[in-house]
Amino acid sequence: MKSKKALALTVFCLFTTGAVFAKLPAPSEEQKAKAVEAKAKAGEAAKKEAELLANSQDRVADRYIKAQKAKGVAVKPTPIAAAAPAAPAPAAKK
């Protein structure tokens, strides 16, 4: 009984191995254009979300500073420089 299950599993694995190593077709020009467009939209959305996050963080910091001033505590926020964009990775040489 166990050997039949093992044999069936082995046969199944042998037949599905070809599907694992199959190549996908190269993307068409339309697919490439859609991918570029989707990447641009995602970049714009990420930029907008980062801006909204920064604004909300500023509001929270202002609220905290006002609350501390009401208590009589002087708070000096540390200025943080904007992060520089990441440098692109060097191209791999063949």
NUNUBA-498120 format. One record per residue: x, y negated, z of N, C-alpha, C in turn; chain. Coordinates in nm, 3 decimals, padded with zeros to 5 digits, always signed. Example, Ala and Ser with C-alpha at 12.3 -4.5 7.8 and 13.67 -1.06 7.14 Angstrom:
! residues 2
[[+01.319 +00.569 +00.780] [+01.230 +00.450 +00.780] [+01.320 +00.330 +00.780] "A"];
[[+01.285 +00.225 +00.708] [+01.367 +00.106 +00.714] [+01.290 -00.003 +00.787] "A"];
***
This chain:
! residues 94
[[+00.083 +00.118 +00.000] [+00.000 +00.000 +00.000] [+00.088 -00.125 +00.000] "A"];
[[+00.188 -00.128 +00.089] [+00.275 -00.243 +00.097] [+00.357 -00.258 -00.030] "A"];
[[+00.399 -00.147 -00.087] [+00.481 -00.154 -00.208] [+00.399 -00.204 -00.326] "A"];
[[+00.270 -00.173 -00.331] [+00.185 -00.223 -00.439] [+00.170 -00.374 -00.429] "A"];
[[+00.154 -00.425 -00.306] [+00.143 -00.570 -00.287] [+00.274 -00.639 -00.324] "A"];
[[+00.385 -00.578 -00.286] [+00.515 -00.636 -00.318] [+00.538 -00.635 -00.468] "A"];
[[+00.500 -00.527 -00.533] [+00.514 -00.517 -00.677] [+00.425 -00.620 -00.748] "A"];
[[+00.303 -00.635 -00.701] [+00.211 -00.733 -00.761] [+00.264 -00.874 -00.742] "A"];
[[+00.319 -00.903 -00.626] [+00.376 -01.035 -00.600] [+00.497 -01.060 -00.689] "A"];
[[+00.580 -00.962 -00.706] [+00.697 -00.974 -00.792] [+00.657 -01.000 -00.936] "A"];
[[+00.559 -00.926 -00.987] [+00.512 -00.943 -01.124] [+00.453 -01.083 -01.141] "A"];
[[+00.375 -01.128 -01.044] [+00.317 -01.262 -01.050] [+00.426 -01.368 -01.055] "A"];
[[+00.528 -01.353 -00.973] [+00.638 -01.450 -00.971] [+00.713 -01.452 -01.104] "A"];
[[+00.732 -01.334 -01.163] [+00.802 -01.328 -01.292] [+00.723 -01.399 -01.402] "A"];
[[+00.592 -01.383 -01.403] [+00.510 -01.445 -01.506] [+00.497 -01.596 -01.488] "A"];
[[+00.501 -01.643 -01.364] [+00.486 -01.787 -01.341] [+00.619 -01.863 -01.349] "A"];
[[+00.730 -01.794 -01.355] [+00.860 -01.859 -01.363] [+00.872 -01.943 -01.489] "A"];
[[+00.818 -01.897 -01.598] [+00.824 -01.971 -01.724] [+00.754 -02.106 -01.713] "A"];
[[+00.646 -02.114 -01.642] [+00.573 -02.239 -01.625] [+00.655 -02.339 -01.544] "A"];
[[+00.734 -02.290 -01.454] [+00.815 -02.378 -01.370] [+00.924 -02.445 -01.452] "A"];
[[+00.982 -02.375 -01.545] [+01.093 -02.428 -01.624] [+01.049 -02.493 -01.754] "A"];
[[+00.920 -02.504 -01.778] [+00.870 -02.566 -01.900] [+00.901 -02.715 -01.899] "A"];
[[+00.932 -02.770 -02.017] [+00.963 -02.912 -02.029] [+00.837 -02.990 -02.063] "A"];
[[+00.828 -03.109 -02.007] [+00.718 -03.198 -02.042] [+00.753 -03.272 -02.169] "A"];
[[+00.655 -03.306 -02.250] [+00.685 -03.380 -02.372] [+00.731 -03.522 -02.338] "A"];
[[+00.810 -03.580 -02.429] [+00.858 -03.717 -02.409] [+00.739 -03.813 -02.412] "A"];
[[+00.741 -03.917 -02.330] [+00.629 -04.011 -02.327] [+00.620 -04.089 -02.459] "A"];
[[+00.496 -04.116 -02.501] [+00.476 -04.191 -02.625] [+00.496 -04.340 -02.597] "A"];
[[+00.494 -04.419 -02.703] [+00.511 -04.563 -02.689] [+00.400 -04.624 -02.605] "A"];
[[+00.277 -04.575 -02.624] [+00.164 -04.624 -02.545] [+00.184 -04.595 -02.397] "A"];
[[+00.229 -04.475 -02.367] [+00.251 -04.437 -02.228] [+00.362 -04.521 -02.166] "A"];
[[+00.467 -04.548 -02.245] [+00.576 -04.631 -02.196] [+00.527 -04.773 -02.168] "A"];
[[+00.444 -04.826 -02.258] [+00.391 -04.961 -02.240] [+00.301 -04.968 -02.116] "A"];
[[+00.218 -04.864 -02.097] [+00.131 -04.860 -01.979] [+00.214 -04.852 -01.852] "A"];
[[+00.322 -04.776 -01.855] [+00.408 -04.763 -01.737] [+00.473 -04.897 -01.703] "A"];
[[+00.518 -04.969 -01.805] [+00.580 -05.099 -01.783] [+00.477 -05.196 -01.726] "A"];
[[+00.357 -05.194 -01.782] [+00.249 -05.281 -01.734] [+00.211 -05.248 -01.590] "A"];
[[+00.202 -05.120 -01.558] [+00.168 -05.079 -01.422] [+00.277 -05.120 -01.324] "A"];
[[+00.403 -05.111 -01.368] [+00.514 -05.151 -01.283] [+00.510 -05.301 -01.256] "A"];
[[+00.476 -05.379 -01.358] [+00.467 -05.524 -01.341] [+00.352 -05.560 -01.245] "A"];
[[+00.239 -05.493 -01.261] [+00.125 -05.518 -01.172] [+00.159 -05.481 -01.028] "A"];
[[+00.228 -05.369 -01.011] [+00.266 -05.326 -00.877] [+00.364 -05.425 -00.815] "A"];
[[+00.454 -05.479 -00.896] [+00.549 -05.579 -00.846] [+00.479 -05.706 -00.802] "A"];
[[+00.381 -05.750 -00.881] [+00.305 -05.870 -00.846] [+00.224 -05.846 -00.718] "A"];
[[+00.164 -05.729 -00.706] [+00.085 -05.696 -00.587] [+00.175 -05.691 -00.464] "A"];
[[+00.294 -05.633 -00.478] [+00.387 -05.625 -00.365] [+00.432 -05.764 -00.323] "A"];
[[+00.455 -05.850 -00.421] [+00.498 -05.988 -00.391] [+00.387 -06.062 -00.317] "A"];
[[+00.263 -06.044 -00.362] [+00.149 -06.109 -00.297] [+00.130 -06.057 -00.155] "A"];
[[+00.142 -05.925 -00.137] [+00.129 -05.867 -00.004] [+00.239 -05.916 +00.090] "A"];
[[+00.362 -05.928 +00.038] [+00.472 -05.977 +00.121] [+00.446 -06.121 +00.163] "A"];
[[+00.392 -06.200 +00.073] [+00.360 -06.339 +00.105] [+00.252 -06.347 +00.213] "A"];
[[+00.147 -06.265 +00.199] [+00.041 -06.262 +00.300] [+00.094 -06.216 +00.436] "A"];
[[+00.183 -06.118 +00.434] [+00.243 -06.070 +00.558] [+00.325 -06.179 +00.624] "A"];
[[+00.405 -06.249 +00.546] [+00.487 -06.358 +00.601] [+00.399 -06.467 +00.660] "A"];
[[+00.290 -06.501 +00.592] [+00.199 -06.603 +00.644] [+00.136 -06.560 +00.776] "A"];
[[+00.094 -06.434 +00.785] [+00.032 -06.388 +00.909] [+00.135 -06.381 +01.021] "A"];
[[+00.259 -06.345 +00.990] [+00.363 -06.343 +01.092] [+00.392 -06.484 +01.142] "A"];
[[+00.392 -06.581 +01.051] [+00.413 -06.721 +01.091] [+00.300 -06.768 +01.183] "A"];
[[+00.176 -06.731 +01.151] [+00.064 -06.770 +01.237] [+00.077 -06.711 +01.376] "A"];
[[+00.117 -06.585 +01.383] [+00.133 -06.519 +01.513] [+00.246 -06.585 +01.592] "A"];
[[+00.356 -06.616 +01.524] [+00.468 -06.681 +01.592] [+00.428 -06.819 +01.643] "A"];
[[+00.354 -06.895 +01.562] [+00.309 -07.027 +01.605] [+00.217 -07.016 +01.726] "A"];
[[+00.128 -06.920 +01.725] [+00.036 -06.898 +01.837] [+00.114 -06.863 +01.963] "A"];
[[+00.217 -06.780 +01.949] [+00.299 -06.740 +02.064] [+00.374 -06.861 +02.119] "A"];
[[+00.432 -06.941 +02.031] [+00.507 -07.059 +02.076] [+00.415 -07.156 +02.149] "A"];
[[+00.295 -07.177 +02.096] [+00.199 -07.266 +02.163] [+00.160 -07.212 +02.300] "A"];
[[+00.141 -07.081 +02.310] [+00.104 -07.021 +02.438] [+00.218 -07.037 +02.539] "A"];
[[+00.341 -07.021 +02.493] [+00.455 -07.035 +02.584] [+00.474 -07.181 +02.627] "A"];
[[+00.450 -07.276 +02.535] [+00.459 -07.418 +02.570] [+00.354 -07.454 +02.674] "A"];
[[+00.236 -07.393 +02.665] [+00.131 -07.418 +02.763] [+00.172 -07.368 +02.901] "A"];
[[+00.255 -07.264 +02.905] [+00.305 -07.211 +03.032] [+00.425 -07.290 +03.082] "A"];
[[+00.482 -07.376 +02.996] [+00.599 -07.454 +03.036] [+00.730 -07.389 +02.998] "A"];
[[+00.727 -07.288 +02.913] [+00.848 -07.219 +02.870] [+00.886 -07.272 +02.732] "A"];
[[+01.012 -07.312 +02.717] [+01.060 -07.361 +02.587] [+01.106 -07.242 +02.503] "A"];
[[+01.051 -07.229 +02.387] [+01.086 -07.120 +02.296] [+01.151 -07.181 +02.172] "A"];
[[+01.269 -07.131 +02.139] [+01.339 -07.177 +02.020] [+01.343 -07.060 +01.921] "A"];
[[+01.261 -07.064 +01.818] [+01.262 -06.953 +01.722] [+01.393 -06.949 +01.643] "A"];
[[+01.439 -06.831 +01.616] [+01.560 -06.812 +01.538] [+01.524 -06.818 +01.391] "A"];
[[+01.587 -06.909 +01.316] [+01.557 -06.913 +01.173] [+01.614 -06.791 +01.102] "A"];
[[+01.535 -06.734 +01.016] [+01.577 -06.615 +00.942] [+01.584 -06.652 +00.795] "A"];
[[+01.698 -06.629 +00.735] [+01.716 -06.658 +00.593] [+01.639 -06.555 +00.511] "A"];
[[+01.591 -06.598 +00.396] [+01.519 -06.507 +00.307] [+01.615 -06.399 +00.259] "A"];
[[+01.564 -06.279 +00.250] [+01.646 -06.166 +00.206] [+01.681 -06.182 +00.059] "A"];
[[+01.807 -06.156 +00.027] [+01.851 -06.163 -00.112] [+01.802 -06.039 -00.185] "A"];
[[+01.766 -06.054 -00.314] [+01.722 -05.936 -00.388] [+01.833 -05.833 -00.397] "A"];
[[+01.794 -05.707 -00.393] [+01.892 -05.599 -00.398] [+01.962 -05.596 -00.533] "A"];
[[+02.091 -05.572 -00.530] [+02.169 -05.564 -00.653] [+02.136 -05.433 -00.724] "A"];
[[+02.125 -05.434 -00.856] [+02.097 -05.309 -00.926] [+02.215 -05.213 -00.914] "A"];
[[+02.182 -05.086 -00.909] [+02.286 -04.984 -00.898] [+02.367 -04.976 -01.027] "A"];
[[+02.497 -04.955 -01.016] [+02.577 -04.945 -01.138] [+02.537 -04.822 -01.219] "A"];
[[+02.547 -04.836 -01.350] [+02.509 -04.727 -01.439] [+02.610 -04.613 -01.426] "A"];
[[+02.560 -04.493 -01.426] [+02.647 -04.376 -01.417] [+02.716 -04.352 -01.549] "A"];
[[+02.845 -04.326 -01.542] [+02.922 -04.299 -01.664] [+02.927 -04.150 -01.687] "A"];
[[+02.916 -04.113 -01.812] [+02.919 -03.970 -01.846] [+03.059 -03.928 -01.882] "A"];
***
